[in-house]
Amino acid sequence: MIVTTLRKIQGWVVTTAILANVTGALVLFALVIIMNMDVISRGVFHAPMRGVVEVAIFSLILIVFLQLPDVVRTNRLTRSDGFLMYLALTRPRIGKVLTRFIDAVSCLFMALIVWTVWPEFVHAWESCYFFSAPDIGQQPTGAFWPDLKTAMNRCDYFGTPGILTAPWWPARLAIAFGAFFSAVIFFFKAVLGDDLTLKPQTGKAWK
């Protein structure tokens, strides 16, 4: 019963990881378009676009952590696995135990990232005062869009004032999201021992 429930949750987590990967790919596609527009603007009009560096840095955070869970799922996270491959051929049982142990340790490290980043996200979110009146500054007027614009301007921001600024909380939320789902996937790998990569022919996970 417990294993069945875990496998159902695992299916939802895998689906979420794939959707996040697609979202990260769309952000990457948008970044490529922006950078090409900047190249054209520099070369043809001798007028570089403002804020491209800030957009690139911010986008890279989103891309990396939105795609991280699916990278973990498909075993494409960079690591030295020559010894594990050797054990898989010569001592498969020991290789499986060691692989699960590494996945468990990886789960712990990802959980520590979430534990570290989540308070930073909460602080960045609360700095905007979306749902409460700020101690100083303009108070809510009751009009949704003007209040939202004012709140966004209050947020802790990333970027260069006068060129491009963006609130920090979406980036920190993406980091927490990516680390959390990576931790969950590592947990399932360690507990269930499943290979969550998909078979091209059937779309099902290897068992």
N, C-alpha and C positions, 0 to 999 in steps of 0.2 A: 504493500500500500504506500509506504513512504517513498520507495524507489519510483513507483508510478507517478506519484505527485511531483517528485523532483524532476522526472523526465518531462512532464507537462510544463513546469516552470522553465526548464531548460529550453524547450521549444519556443516559448515566448521571448526568452532572453536572446536566443539566436536570431529570431525575426527582428527584434529591436536592433541588434548589432548590425544586421544587414542593411536595415533602413538608415541607420546612422552613417554607415559607410557610404551609401548612396548620397546622403545629404552632404557629407564631406567632399565627395567627388564633385557635386554641384558647386560647392564653395570654391574648390580648386579650379573648376571651369570658369567661374566668374573672375577669379584672380588672374587667370591667363588672359582673359579678354581685357581686363583693366591694364595689365602690364603691356600688352600689345598696343593698346590705345596710347599709353604713355610713350612707347617707342616711336610710334607714328607722329605723335604730337611734338616730340623732341626733334625728330629728323626732318619733318616736313615744315612745321610751323615754328620751330625753334622756341617752343613754349612748353616746358615740361608740366605735366599735370601735378597739381598740388595734392599732397596727402597720400601719394602712392606707397611710400615707404611705410607709413602708419597702417594703411590698408593691408599691405603684404604681411607685416608682423602680426596683426590681429587675425588675419585669415589663416596664417600658418598654425596658430594656436587652435583654431576651430578645426582645421583639417586633420591635424595630428590626433587630437583627442576624440573627434567624432569617428575616425576610422580605426582607432586603437582597439576597441572591442572585437571588431571583425578580423583584425590582424592577429589577435590572440586566438580567436576561434579557428583560423585557418593555419595556425602554426607558422606564421610568417614573421613573428617577432624575432628580431636579430638576436642570435645566441650561438654559442659554440656547442654543437651537438654531435661532434665526431665520436666522442666517447660513448654517448647514448646510442648512436647508430651501431657502434661496435658491440655494445652489450645486447642490443636488440637481435643481433645475428648469433652471438655466441652464448649469451645468458639472458634469454628473453624475460624470464620471471624477475631477475634482478633489475633488468632494464626497465620493466614496467613499474616496479616499486620505486626506483630512483626517479623516474619521470613523474610519478604522482607526488613524490616528496618535493621535487622542484616546483611543481604546479602549486602545491600547498604554500610553499615559501613565497612564491610569486603572488599568490592571493593575499598573503599577509602584507607584502610591500604595497600592493595596490590599495588595500584597505587603509594603510597608513597615509597614503597620498590623499585619499578621500577625507580622512580624519583631520589632516592638516589644512586642506583647501576649503573644506565646507565652512568653517568660521569666517574665512576671508570672503567667501561668496555672500554669507549672511551680512557681514559688515558692509560690503559694497552695495548690496540690495537695500539695506536699511538706510544707507546714506542718501537714497533718493527720496525717502518719505512718500512712497506711493499712496499709502493708506492711513497716514497720520499727518498731523500738522507739524511742521518743523519748528524748532525752538527759535530760530531767527530766519529772516528772509520773508519772501512773499508767502502769504497764507493761501490755502485752497479757496477758490471762488465758487466751486460747485459745478463749473463747466468742465466737462470731461477732457476735451482735447487741449484747452489752454493749461489745465492743471497737469496733464500728462507731460506736455512740453516743458513746463516749469520744473517738474520733478526730474525729468531726464537731464535737465541742465544742472540740477543739484548733485547728481550722482558722482561718485569717485570716477575719474575719467582717465583714459589712456590717450596719448597723442600729444600734439603740439598746439597750444592755444593759438588761434588765429589762422591755423592751417587745417587741421582736422583733429577732432576729439571724439571719443566714443566711450560709453560707460564700461566699467571693468566687469560688471557682474555677468554679462553673457559669456565672456571668456572663462571666468572662474567657474561658472556653471558647466560649461563644456568640459573643463578639466575634471571636475567632480563627477560628471556623467560618465566620461570615458574611463576614468579610473575605477568607478563603482562597477560598471558592467564588465570591465576586464577582470576585476576581482571575483565577480560572480561566475564568469566563465572559467577562470582558473579553479574556482571551488568545485564546479561540476566536473572538470577534468580530473581533479584530485580525488573526488569522492566516487564518481561513477566510472572514471577511466575511459570515457567515450572520446573518440576522435570526431570532432564536430565539423570537419570539412565535408563538403557535399559531393556526392557522386554526380558527375556530369550527365549520366544517362538517366538517373532516376530522381535526382534532386533530394535524395535521402542521405542522412549522415551515416558514415561508416560506423560499424559496431565492432 
